[in-house]
Amino acid sequence: MKVKEAMNRDVITTTPDTLPLEAFQKMYQHGVRRLFVLDPEDNPLGVISYTDLIGVLGSVKPSPQENKEISVAEIMVEDVMTISADDNIEDAANLMLRADISGLLVMKDDKPVGVISKTDVIRMVAAELLVPAP
């Protein structure tokens, strides 16, 4: 089975200048646990997770002396793990396990076309293993 058969075609993204609270609200609105950070030409720059944002938002303390807000670019993980839409789903599972991550950006012709998560992989495996009731 190919990654393109299991991936979610909705790639929820953000820009490097997005504020953490805005990114968190976008995740909540779309029901996702990660946002891929893209430049204006849709090249992946990084990824930011729900856990990353909770850590930052939970530690923010208002201070009159320091009125600077940080951006997603300052807290994102710059090593974006990607996989081709035409790769096998087994390759996606192995990559996620080895890198200890829960999702990959799916690329085709150097452009993001989807996202595949551990949940997507489990769903596909379960669908193939399940036997319909008689």
Summary of the structure (lengths in Angstrom):
residues: 134
radius of gyration: 16.9
end to end distance: 25.9
largest distance: 69.6
contacts: 375
relative contact order: 0.24
helix: 39%
strand: 25%
